[in-house]
Amino acid sequence: MTFLSSPNSYIRPARFCKASKVNRAPKIITNILRVLDQNKLSGKGLIVIGTNVLYAYEMMSGVYLDYAIMATQDIDLLWDTRARLTLLAMHHLNNYGLLGLLKKADKSFEILKPKSFTAINKEGYMVDLVQAEPKSIAMISPKMIGDDNDIHAASVKNLQWLISSPKIKQMIIGKDGYPAVMIVPDPRAFALHKIWLSAQTDRDAMKKKRDFSQGAAIIRLIMNYLPQYPLKRFGFKNVSQGHIG
């Protein structure tokens, strides 16, 4: 499907997307993604991780995943501080910060509390900004993309699979029928990370169950619909339809 650049040119494809029921992602997600893309941030410092990547993987596969493993009230943005932002991106961020850009998607977004890594809108939808924990205490990573009033990134352990993996650019369709580009990690990296999370003894039991279900679902997608992503080359030594290990 081809989407043209004129705003009016989206109307007919949007109607088609709604009629064909490929409009799976919540509208707030595609609104945010379009703003990030327009401001040269999507894939150039920020990528999507967490549950919402499933919308990209199911589009890649041409199948629908069970909504039970896809429901979420937040979007997780991983900030790769190694990436150099373009001059255009820096100009916009100096003026608005990440919070200011989120307000372009929904003006009700506010920081949950001072120096929080979470912004929330009036419907309770949250945007979390995270970054990989530095490998050394001598390394100091920036916490804000904008000024001190902006969202402060939370450092999270063991994101190496996600931040170091190849990135994939995939179009998804919002509930309103309009498209947005989502940049996500290699599906094998996501599956590996989720399976690993599900085995952590200090993680909430409900989250562990959901982690495993999501990781297993993506492995099945890869095995059945994405042969271009061989699992054995990515550290999965014992994978079959009935067993993951």
N, C-alpha and C positions, 0 to 999 in steps of 0.2 A: 504494500500500500504506500502510495506517495503522498506526503503532506507538503503543501506549498507554503511559501513564506507569508503571504497575505493573511491577516486575521480572518477575513471572510472565507478564505479558501479552506479553513478548518471545519466549516459548518457541515458540509456534506459528508466528509470522512467521519466526523464525530457522530453523525446520525447513523452511519453504517456500522461504526464500532459498537454503538449501543444496541442496534438491532441484531448484530451478530453475537452479542454478549461477550465480547472480549474486553469490555470496560470493567476491569476487576479491581483496580487500585483505588483507595479512597481519594477523593478530590484534593484533600489537603496535601497529600503526598506529592501528587503531580504538580500542584501549584508551587510547592517548595522547590521541587527539582527544576522546574522551569526557571525560577528566579536564580538559583545557583548556577545553572547553565548560562543564562544571559549575562551573568556577572563573572564568567570565566573561572568559576570555582569547582564545578562538577568534574571530578577526575583529575583536577590540577591542585590537589591539596585535600579535597574532601571526597570520600566515597561512602556509600551506604553499606552498613553492615546490620546484622540482626535480622529479625523476622521479615522485614519488608523486602529483603533481597529475593524472597520466594516469588514475588511477582515477576521479577526479571527471569528467574530460572524456569518458571512455567511457560513464559513467552518463548524462551529459547527452545523449549522442548515441544511446544505445540500441544500441551495437555494442561488440564486444570488440577491443581492440588486441592486437598481437602481444606475447606475454610477453617476447620477446627485447629489446624496447626499454623494458620496464617493470621488469626485475629490478634491485634495489638493496638494499643493506644499511644504508641510513641514511635519515633523514627530515630535510629542511632546513626550519627555521622562520625566517621573516623577521620581525624585530622592527621595527615601524614606531614609532620613538620619538616621532613627532609625535602619536600617539594618546594620549588621556588614559585611563588605566585607571580603572575604577569603584572606589568605596570598598571594595566587597566583594572585588574582585580584589586591591587593595592590601593588605587585611587578610590574605588567604590567602598572598600572596607575601612579606609581611614575616615570616610564621611559617614558611614552607616554602621560598621561592625556587622557581625553575623546576625545579631538581634535585629538590627535595622533592615537587613535583607529579609529576614523572616517576616517582619511587619509588612513588607511588600506583598508577601503571599497571603498574610492574614494580619490585619492591623491590630488584632487583639492580643498578639503574642507579647508576653512579658517574662522577665527572668523570675524563676520560682522564688528565689531569695538572693540577697547580695552574694556575688562571687560563686553562684551556683553553675553547675554544668548543664542545667535544664532550663529550657524556656517552655511556657505553657500558654495555650490560647483559652478563650472563654468556654470552649466545648470540652476542655480538659485534655486536648491532644498535646503531647509533649515532644520536644526535640532535645535529644541528649548529644552533647559534644564530648567525644572521648579521644584519647591519644595513647599510643603505646608507652608503657613505662620505660624510662631511659635505661639503657643497659648498664650505665655506670652512674654513681651518685655525683660524679664530676660533670656529667652532662646536664645542662639546664635547658629544658624545652620551654618555648613561650606558651603561656596559658590562655591568652586571649588573641583572637584574630583582629579585633578592634581595640578600643581603649579599655580602661579598667571597669567601665560600666557594662562591658559586653559579657557574653557567656564565657565562663572559665572552664576550660577543658579538664576533664577528670582523667588521671593517669590510670591505665588498666594493665594488669599483668597478662602475659602470654597472648598477645595479639600478633605474634610474629608470622603466623601462617596467613593471616588476613592482609597484613600490611606489605608483606614481601611477595605475595602471589601475583601472577599476571592479572590485570584488570580487564573487565569485559564491559563494553558499551551496549546497552540493550534498551530499546524503546518499550515502554509500558503504556497502558491506556487507563486513564482515570474514569471514575464513575460517570463523569459528564461526557465521556467519549473523546476527550482531548488527550493528545499524547505528551509524553515527557521522556527524556533520556535519563536512565539510571546507570551509574557506574558502580559495578559490584566486583567483589573478588572472584577468582576462578571458583566454580562450584565445588571442586574437590577440596579447596582450602576451607570453604565454608563448612562442608560436611565433616572434615577432619576436626575443625575447631569445635563443632557442636558435639561430636562423639566424645571428644576429649572433655568438654565441659560436663557432659552427662556422667562422667566417671569421677568427678571431684567430690570428695567426702564432705567438704564444707559448704557445698551448694544446696540450696533449698530443694527438697524432694520433688515438688511439683515442677520446678524449673528444670531439674535434671530429666524428668520424664519427657517434658516438652522438647528439651535439647536433643534427646535421643531420637524422638519421633521426627524432628526436622532433619537431622543429619541422615537418618535412614531413608527418609523420603527423597532427599537429593541424591543419595547413592543409587536408589532405584531409578530415578530419572536418568542419571548418567548411564547406567547399565542398559536401559531400554531405549533411550532416545538421543543420547549425546555421546556416541562412540568416539567422537573426536577428542574426548577427555579421558584417556585411559587411566584407570584407577591404580593399577600396579605401579605406574611410574610416579605416583604421588604418595607412596607409603602405605597403601592398602594392600596387605599381603594375603588376606584370607577373606574374599568377598564372594558371596553367592546370593541368590534370591532368598535363601533361608537363613543366612548367617552373615554378620558383619564383624570383622575383626582385623 
